[in-house]
């Protein structure tokens, strides 16, 4: 008995030793335990210039307006790039699918069974007022965001059971289960707020009080709704860290706000702005025949973008009774003539999006594989039969604007749904004339929607395009007061918890979530949960394919289009590293060239009030 007891003790000791080895503090975490690209002693990321000069000004355009410097609550419109004033526990590298490296956290320790993660903070980390960043600040931040922040935080961190400050610099998050492999990594994205600054303040109230942070920039000046200035923190505690080397090179960042992108583009070409990310194919082809481009003072460049482009589309709000029938949504979707739109409005620049994970290996195609069927077969009868029977495709026209085949198909679908034509008007199953409102904030989308509106009108369906300002749009979005909107569901190479924000029933009634569709489907919930619990890259791909198919055949959006490059224009006093990150534009790795002149502008126009003018820009 004694011998058996000793053997058992030895086995237990070995197991404990193995656990200690596996749970050793690390400088980086990867999703499936594979080695990170950069070792613990790395000097800088490959996509930066570690010797980039510091200095200069980067002026960009903000859209619409802003009325708060608190981006964490479900109230108000936050200022552009306000997140730059905050440091996070970790940062993601921009040339790996999903690997995080310590920023505020010096080391990261994850349980072998994925039931907890521990962050050890850097003792030199400081807020801008000189106070140290402590584990109590991390606990305060997490608990505040969960209890008072946007509802998305409660969904995003739903699997966290508890957070504990083990000592002054060590914080541990305990999980409800070990199924969510992504959770330790996304907790590293937590922006840490100063407890001593927020105590006594109303966190839930939108405010333009300049908040205290610990990041590379601080808010320098604010003109509400017009402009915000950021200044680089000269004594920033983390400026010499490997993860920051080559980043944050501009002394000042300025956002001037415009209510119309056409006006903002003209301001850029006139020298009022330094950088422009072009989202209009028409503009890219026709709007840059100006002397500054022709003589090289403005550079036009297409930078490869290897990130999944996700799904942008005209989104149906299935909370509306008119849009709850899948046949109705399919009918409305096939009346959009992408080929005509691409040829006549976009100069043929775009590819039609046919997956919620487009431009990646996560996108489904063909019929389900055997591994996918293991997930889908138990859901047969609860998901569309077409998932099993045929690949998802979108109609293709010859681009001449005549879509009789699509109209006949759409009309039959509407008849099957109980709709019919009366007095040249389409009426629903209750005999009410069909009228849909498309809520819009981007004036540039109107010219895309007008041909679609005509196609709907040919079947007696009235589409009202209602354009509102940014504040009203956000309020209506949060209250789910729309029939259709333009929206995008961005994706990464490692989709995870954010899928709950998009498709899960737990986010359907959260006013701050991105469940714009209003999905509350147990079958989709199950697929989302399985995707989040994926235990390998292969399993993640299979589960993404399965979820993709069900979403596509649900006809929840009218799929739009995508492009596989960043189209940028910038004045030539800006420069970027020769190696660009594959999964991000990496604008904060750019710098100002001291020997190149900055465009001259009149002092009284640098922060002039934006002017509201019509625009024909299309994304």
C-alpha positions in Angstrom: 0.0 0.0 0.0 2.8 2.4 0.9 4.5 1.6 -2.5 1.3 2.3 -4.4 0.8 5.5 -2.5 4.4 6.6 -3.4 3.8 5.7 -7.0 0.6 7.7 -7.0 2.4 10.6 -5.4 5.1 10.5 -8.0 2.6 10.4 -10.9 0.8 13.4 -9.3 4.1 15.3 -9.1 4.9 14.5 -12.7 1.5 15.7 -13.8 1.9 18.9 -11.7 5.3 19.5 -13.3 3.8 19.0 -16.8 1.1 21.5 -15.9 3.6 24.0 -14.7 5.7 23.6 -17.9 2.6 24.0 -20.1 1.4 27.0 -18.1 4.7 28.8 -18.0 4.5 32.6 -18.6 5.0 33.5 -22.2 5.6 36.6 -24.2 2.9 35.7 -26.8 -0.2 33.5 -27.2 -1.4 31.8 -30.4 -4.9 30.4 -30.9 -3.9 26.7 -31.1 -0.7 26.6 -29.3 1.6 26.8 -32.3 4.8 28.8 -31.9 4.5 32.5 -32.6 6.4 34.0 -35.5 8.4 36.4 -33.3 10.6 35.1 -30.4 10.7 36.6 -26.9 13.7 38.7 -27.7 12.5 40.1 -31.1 13.4 43.6 -31.8 10.5 44.8 -34.0 7.8 43.5 -36.3 8.8 42.9 -39.9 6.4 45.4 -41.3 7.7 48.5 -39.6 10.7 50.8 -40.1 12.3 50.8 -36.7 14.3 53.9 -37.6 11.3 55.9 -38.9 11.7 59.6 -38.0 9.4 61.0 -35.4 7.6 64.3 -36.1 5.1 65.9 -38.4 1.3 66.0 -38.6 -1.2 63.5 -40.1 -4.5 65.1 -41.0 -7.5 62.9 -41.9 -11.2 63.3 -42.3 -13.9 62.3 -39.9 -17.4 61.6 -41.1 -20.5 63.3 -39.8 -19.9 64.5 -36.3 -19.0 63.3 -32.7 -20.3 64.2 -29.3 -18.4 62.0 -26.8 -14.9 60.9 -25.9 -16.2 57.7 -24.3 -16.3 55.0 -26.9 -17.3 52.2 -24.4 -20.9 53.1 -23.8 -24.1 52.8 -25.9 -24.6 56.5 -26.0 -23.4 59.2 -28.4 -21.0 59.2 -31.3 -17.3 58.7 -30.2 -14.5 60.7 -31.8 -12.3 59.0 -34.4 -9.3 57.0 -33.1 -10.1 57.8 -29.5 -8.8 54.3 -28.7 -5.2 55.5 -29.4 -5.1 57.1 -25.9 -5.5 53.6 -24.3 -3.1 50.7 -24.0 -4.3 47.2 -24.1 -3.0 44.1 -22.3 -1.7 42.7 -25.6 -1.4 43.6 -29.2 -2.0 41.5 -32.3 0.7 41.2 -34.9 -0.5 42.2 -38.3 1.2 39.5 -40.3 -0.1 36.4 -38.4 -3.7 35.1 -38.5 -4.1 35.6 -34.7 -1.2 35.9 -32.4 -1.0 38.4 -29.5 2.1 39.8 -27.9 2.4 41.5 -24.5 2.0 45.3 -24.3 0.8 46.3 -20.8 1.3 42.6 -20.0 4.9 41.5 -19.7 4.0 37.9 -19.6 0.8 35.8 -20.3 0.1 32.5 -18.7 -2.7 30.2 -19.9 -4.1 27.1 -18.1 -3.4 23.8 -20.0 -7.2 23.1 -19.9 -8.0 26.7 -21.0 -9.9 27.4 -17.8 -8.0 30.6 -16.9 -5.5 33.1 -18.2 -3.1 35.2 -16.1 -1.5 38.5 -17.2 1.6 39.9 -15.4 1.8 43.7 -16.0 5.0 45.5 -16.7 6.1 47.5 -13.6 7.1 50.5 -15.8 3.5 50.9 -17.3 2.1 54.3 -16.5 -0.9 56.4 -17.2 -0.3 59.9 -18.6 -0.5 61.4 -15.1 2.4 59.2 -14.0 0.3 56.8 -11.9 1.2 53.1 -12.4 -1.1 50.7 -14.2 -2.1 48.0 -11.8 -4.1 44.8 -11.7 -6.8 46.8 -9.9 -7.2 49.0 -13.0 -7.7 45.8 -15.1 -10.3 44.5 -12.7 -12.1 47.8 -12.6 -12.1 48.1 -16.4 -13.5 44.6 -16.9 -16.2 45.0 -14.3 -17.1 48.5 -15.5 -17.5 47.4 -19.1 -19.5 44.4 -18.2 -21.9 46.4 -15.9 -22.0 49.8 -17.6 -20.5 49.5 -21.0 -22.1 48.6 -24.3 -24.1 45.4 -24.3 -21.6 43.9 -26.7 -19.1 43.5 -23.8 -21.5 41.2 -21.9 -21.8 39.0 -25.0 -18.1 39.2 -26.0 -16.9 38.2 -22.5 -19.8 36.0 -21.6 -17.6 33.0 -20.8 -15.6 34.8 -18.1 -16.6 33.6 -14.6 -14.4 35.8 -12.5 -11.6 38.3 -12.6 -9.1 38.6 -9.7 -6.2 40.8 -8.8 -3.7 38.3 -7.4 -1.3 41.0 -6.5 -0.4 44.6 -7.5 0.7 43.5 -11.0 -1.0 40.2 -11.6 -4.5 39.7 -12.8 -6.3 36.3 -13.5 -9.4 35.7 -15.5 -11.3 32.5 -14.7 -13.6 30.9 -17.3 -16.9 29.1 -17.0 -15.5 26.3 -19.2 -12.4 25.5 -21.3 -14.2 25.4 -24.6 -13.5 28.9 -25.8 -9.9 28.8 -27.1 -10.0 32.4 -28.3 -11.0 33.9 -25.0 -7.5 34.3 -23.5 -6.5 36.2 -26.6 -9.4 38.5 -26.8 -9.1 39.4 -23.2 -5.7 40.7 -24.1 -7.5 43.3 -26.3 -9.0 44.8 -23.2 -8.2 48.6 -23.1 -7.2 49.3 -19.5 -8.9 52.4 -17.9 -7.5 54.3 -14.9 -9.6 53.4 -11.8 -8.4 56.5 -9.9 -9.6 58.9 -12.7 -13.0 57.3 -13.3 -14.0 56.9 -9.6 -16.6 59.6 -8.8 -17.5 60.1 -12.5 -20.6 58.8 -14.3 -19.2 56.2 -16.7 -22.6 55.8 -18.5 -22.9 59.5 -19.4 -21.5 60.6 -22.7 -18.9 63.3 -22.1 -16.4 65.5 -23.9 -14.2 65.6 -20.8 -10.7 64.7 -22.0 -10.1 61.2 -20.5 -6.9 59.9 -19.0 -5.1 57.1 -20.8 -1.8 55.3 -21.0 -1.4 55.0 -24.7 1.0 56.6 -27.3 -1.3 59.6 -27.8 -3.4 61.9 -25.7 -6.2 64.3 -26.6 -4.8 67.7 -27.2 -7.8 69.8 -28.3 -11.4 69.2 -29.1 -14.0 71.3 -31.0 -17.2 69.3 -30.5 -18.5 67.9 -33.8 -15.8 69.7 -35.8 -12.3 68.5 -35.1 -10.2 66.6 -32.6 -6.4 66.8 -32.2 -4.1 64.2 -30.7 -0.6 64.7 -29.5 2.1 62.1 -29.2 3.1 61.4 -25.6 6.8 62.3 -25.5 7.5 60.3 -22.4 5.2 57.4 -23.3 6.2 54.5 -21.1 6.0 51.9 -23.9 7.8 53.7 -26.7 10.9 51.4 -26.6 9.0 48.1 -26.5 9.5 45.8 -29.4 5.8 45.7 -30.2 5.8 49.6 -30.5 9.1 50.1 -32.3 8.4 51.8 -35.6 4.8 52.7 -34.6 3.2 56.1 -33.7 5.7 58.3 -35.6 3.5 61.4 -36.1 3.8 64.1 -33.4 0.1 65.1 -34.0 -3.0 63.5 -35.5 -5.9 65.7 -36.6 -9.4 64.7 -37.6 -11.5 67.4 -39.3 -15.1 66.3 -39.7 -17.1 66.5 -42.9 -20.8 65.6 -43.5 -20.1 64.5 -47.0 -17.3 62.4 -48.4 -17.2 64.3 -51.7 -16.4 67.5 -49.9 -13.8 65.7 -47.8 -12.1 64.3 -51.0 -12.0 67.8 -52.4 -10.4 69.0 -49.2 -7.8 66.3 -49.5 -6.9 67.2 -53.1 -6.7 70.9 -52.0 -4.1 70.0 -49.3 -6.3 70.3 -46.2 -5.8 66.5 -45.5 -2.8 64.3 -45.9 -4.2 60.9 -46.4 -7.3 59.4 -48.1 -8.6 55.9 -48.1 -10.6 55.7 -51.3 -13.8 53.5 -51.1 -15.3 54.7 -54.5 -14.3 52.8 -57.6 -15.6 55.7 -59.7 -13.5 58.2 -57.8 -10.5 56.0 -58.1 -10.8 55.9 -61.8 -11.9 59.5 -62.5 -11.4 61.9 -59.6 -7.6 62.1 -59.4 -6.8 63.9 -62.7 -5.4 66.9 -60.9 -2.0 68.6 -61.1 -0.9 67.3 -57.6 -1.4 63.7 -58.8 0.1 64.3 -62.2 3.3 65.9 -60.8 3.7 63.3 -58.0 2.9 65.5 -55.0 -0.1 63.1 -54.4 0.7 59.4 -54.6 -2.0 56.9 -55.6 -1.3 53.4 -54.5 -3.0 50.0 -54.2 -1.7 48.0 -51.2 -2.5 44.3 -51.1 -5.1 43.3 -48.5 -5.0 39.6 -47.6 -7.6 39.9 -44.8 -11.0 38.2 -45.2 -13.3 40.9 -46.6 -16.3 39.5 -44.8 -19.8 40.4 -45.9 -21.1 43.9 -46.9 -24.7 43.9 -48.0 -28.1 45.5 -47.9 -29.2 44.0 -44.6 -32.8 42.9 -43.9 -34.2 43.5 -40.4 -36.1 40.2 -39.9 -37.7 41.7 -36.8 -40.1 43.3 -39.3 -43.0 41.1 -40.1 -42.7 41.9 -43.9 -39.2 40.5 -43.9 -39.6 37.3 -41.9 -40.4 35.0 -44.8 -37.2 33.7 -46.4 -38.9 33.6 -49.9 -39.6 37.3 -49.6 -35.9 38.1 -48.7 -34.7 35.9 -51.6 -37.0 37.7 -54.0 -35.8 41.1 -52.9 -32.2 40.0 -53.1 -32.3 38.7 -56.7 -33.7 42.0 -57.9 -30.4 43.7 -57.3 -28.4 43.7 -60.6 -24.8 43.6 -59.6 -23.4 43.2 -63.1 -25.1 46.4 -64.3 -24.0 48.3 -61.1 -20.4 47.1 -61.4 -20.1 48.0 -65.1 -21.9 51.4 -65.0 -21.1 52.7 -61.6 -17.9 51.0 -60.5 -15.9 50.7 -63.7 -15.9 47.0 -63.3 -13.6 47.3 -60.2 -15.4 44.9 -57.8 -16.0 41.2 -57.3 -19.4 40.1 -56.1 -19.3 38.8 -52.5 -20.6 35.2 -52.2 -19.6 34.3 -48.7 -19.7 35.8 -45.2 -16.0 34.9 -45.0 -15.0 36.0 -48.5 -11.4 36.3 -49.6 -10.3 33.5 -47.3 -10.1 29.7 -46.9 -13.0 30.1 -44.5 -15.5 30.8 -47.3 -17.7 27.8 -48.3 -18.0 26.5 -51.8 -19.6 23.6 -53.6 -21.5 21.1 -51.5 -20.8 20.4 -47.8 -17.9 18.1 -47.1 -18.3 14.9 -44.9 -17.1 16.8 -41.9 -19.5 19.6 -42.5 -22.4 17.2 -42.8 -21.6 15.9 -39.4 -22.5 19.4 -38.1 -25.4 20.0 -40.5 -27.3 16.7 -40.6 -28.6 17.0 -37.0 -30.0 20.4 -38.0 -31.9 19.1 -41.1 -35.4 20.4 -41.1 -34.3 23.4 -39.0 -32.1 25.0 -41.7 -32.9 25.5 -45.4 -32.9 22.2 -47.5 -30.8 23.9 -50.1 -27.8 23.7 -47.8 -27.7 20.0 -48.5 -28.8 20.1 -52.1 -26.9 22.7 -54.1 -24.1 25.2 -53.9 -25.1 28.7 -53.1 -24.9 31.0 -56.1 -26.1 34.5 -57.0 -27.8 35.4 -60.3 -25.6 36.8 -63.1 -27.0 39.2 -65.7 -25.4 40.5 -68.9 -25.3 44.0 -67.4 -27.7 45.6 -69.8 -30.2 46.4 -67.0 -32.9 44.0 -68.3 -33.5 41.3 -65.6 -36.7 39.6 -66.7 -35.6 36.2 -65.5 -34.9 37.5 -62.1 -38.2 39.4 -62.0 -40.1 36.3 -63.0 -38.3 34.2 -60.3 -38.9 37.0 -57.7 -42.6 37.3 -58.6 -43.1 33.6 -58.2 -41.4 33.6 -54.8 -43.6 36.5 -53.6 -46.7 34.7 -54.8 -45.6 31.6 -52.9 -45.3 33.8 -49.8 -48.9 35.1 -50.2 -48.1 38.4 -51.9 -49.9 39.5 -55.0 -50.4 42.5 -57.4 -53.5 44.7 -56.9 -54.0 47.9 -58.9 -50.4 47.8 -60.0 -49.2 47.6 -56.3 -47.7 44.7 -54.6 -49.7 43.8 -51.4 -48.6 41.4 -48.7 -50.6 38.4 -47.4 -52.8 40.7 -45.4 -53.6 42.9 -48.4 -51.4 45.8 -47.3 -49.4 47.7 -49.9 -45.7 46.8 -49.6 -43.5 49.7 -48.7 -39.9 49.3 -47.4 -37.7 52.0 -46.0 -34.0 51.9 -46.6 -32.2 53.8 -43.8 -29.1 55.5 -45.1 -26.4 57.7 -43.7 -24.0 57.6 -46.7 -25.1 60.0 -49.5 -22.8 58.2 -51.8 -24.9 55.1 -51.8 -28.0 56.8 -53.2 -27.0 56.3 -56.8 -26.4 52.6 -56.1 -29.9 52.2 -54.6 -31.9 54.1 -57.2 -31.6 51.4 -59.9 -32.5 48.8 -57.3 -35.4 50.9 -56.3 -36.6 50.9 -60.0 -36.3 47.1 -60.2 -38.5 46.8 -57.1 -41.0 49.3 -58.5 -41.3 47.1 -61.6 -43.0 44.5 -59.3 -45.1 47.1 -57.5 -42.8 47.4 -54.4 -42.1 50.8 -53.1 -38.6 51.4 -51.7 -38.2 54.7 -49.8 -34.6 55.8 -49.4 -34.4 57.7 -46.1 -31.1 59.6 -45.6 -30.5 60.9 -42.1 -27.5 62.4 -40.2 -25.1 60.4 -38.2 -26.6 60.9 -34.8 -30.1 60.0 -36.0 -28.8 57.0 -37.9 -27.0 55.6 -34.8 -30.1 56.2 -32.6 -32.3 54.4 -35.1 -29.8 51.6 -35.5 -29.6 51.0 -31.8 -33.4 51.0 -31.6 -33.6 48.7 -34.6 -35.9 51.2 -36.4 -35.3 50.3 -40.0 -36.3 47.8 -42.7 -33.0 47.7 -44.6 -29.6 49.3 -44.1 -26.1 49.0 -45.7 -23.9 47.2 -43.2 -20.7 45.1 -43.1 -19.8 42.1 -41.0 -16.0 42.2 -40.9 -14.1 39.0 -40.4 -10.6 38.0 -39.4 -8.5 35.0 -40.2 -9.6 33.5 -36.8 -13.3 34.2 -36.3 -14.5 33.7 -32.8 -16.5 35.5 -30.1 -17.5 38.3 -32.4 -19.7 35.8 -34.3 -22.1 36.0 -31.3 -22.3 39.7 -31.9 -23.4 39.1 -35.5 -25.6 36.1 -35.5 -26.4 34.7 -32.0 -29.8 35.0 -30.3 -28.1 36.4 -27.1 -27.3 39.6 -29.1 -30.5 39.9 -31.0 -32.1 42.3 -28.4 -29.0 44.1 -27.4 -29.2 47.6 -28.8 -25.5 48.0 -29.1 -24.8 44.7 -30.8 -24.1 44.2 -34.5 -26.9 41.7 -34.8 -28.5 44.1 -37.3 -30.5 41.2 -38.9 -32.2 40.3 -35.7 -31.2 36.6 -35.9 -32.5 34.5 -33.0 -32.3 31.0 -34.5 -31.3 28.0 -32.3 -29.7 26.2 -35.3 -27.5 29.2 -36.0 -26.7 29.6 -32.3 -25.5 26.0 -32.3 -23.2 26.6 -35.3 -21.8 29.8 -33.8 -21.1 28.1 -30.5 -19.3 25.2 -32.2 -17.2 27.6 -34.3 -16.1 29.4 -31.1 -15.2 26.1 -29.5 -13.1 24.9 -32.4 -10.0 23.0 -31.2 -7.9 23.2 -34.3 -7.4 25.3 -37.5 -9.0 22.5 -39.6 -12.0 22.3 -37.3 -12.4 26.1 -37.4 -12.4 26.1 -41.2 -15.0 23.2 -41.3 -17.3 25.0 -38.9 -16.9 28.3 -40.6 -18.0 26.7 -43.9 -21.1 25.2 -42.2 -22.1 28.5 -40.6 -21.5 30.3 -43.9 -23.8 28.0 -45.8 -26.7 28.4 -43.4 -26.4 32.2 -43.4 -26.2 32.4 -47.2 -29.2 30.2 -47.7 -31.2 32.3 -45.2 -31.0 35.2 -47.6 -30.5 37.7 -44.7 -28.7 40.2 -46.9 -28.4 41.3 -50.5 -24.7 40.6 -50.9 -22.6 43.6 -52.2 -19.0 43.5 -53.4 -15.4 43.6 -52.4 -11.9 44.4 -53.5 -8.6 42.8 -52.5 -6.5 45.9 -52.1 -6.4 49.1 -50.0 -6.8 52.0 -52.4 -4.9 54.9 -50.8 -3.9 58.4 -51.9 -1.5 60.5 -49.9 0.6 63.6 -50.1 4.2 62.7 -50.8 5.6 64.0 -47.5 4.2 60.7 -46.1 6.0 57.4 -46.4 5.4 53.8 -45.3 7.5 50.8 -44.8 8.6 48.8 -47.9 7.0 45.7 -46.3 3.4 46.3 -45.6 1.4 44.1 -43.2 -0.8 41.6 -45.0 -3.8 41.8 -42.7 -4.0 45.6 -42.1 -3.3 48.9 -43.7 -0.9 49.7 -40.8 -1.3 53.5 -41.0 0.4 54.0 -37.6 3.6 52.5 -39.1 3.8 55.4 -41.6 5.8 58.6 -41.0 6.4 62.2 -42.1 9.5 62.8 -44.2 11.2 65.9 -42.8 12.7 66.9 -46.1 9.4 66.9 -48.0 7.2 70.0 -47.9 3.7 69.8 -46.4 0.8 71.2 -48.6 0.2 74.8 -47.7 -3.3 75.8 -46.5 -4.8 79.0 -45.2 -4.7 79.1 -41.3 -8.3 80.0 -41.1 -9.4 77.0 -43.1 -7.5 74.2 -41.4 -10.5 73.5 -39.1 -13.2 75.2 -41.1 -16.7 74.0 -40.5 -17.6 71.2 -42.9 -20.0 71.9 -45.7 -22.9 69.6 -46.6 -23.0 69.0 -50.3 -24.4 66.2 -52.4 -22.2 63.3 -53.4 -22.3 60.5 -55.9 -19.6 58.3 -54.3 -20.2 54.6 -54.2 -18.4 52.1 -52.0 
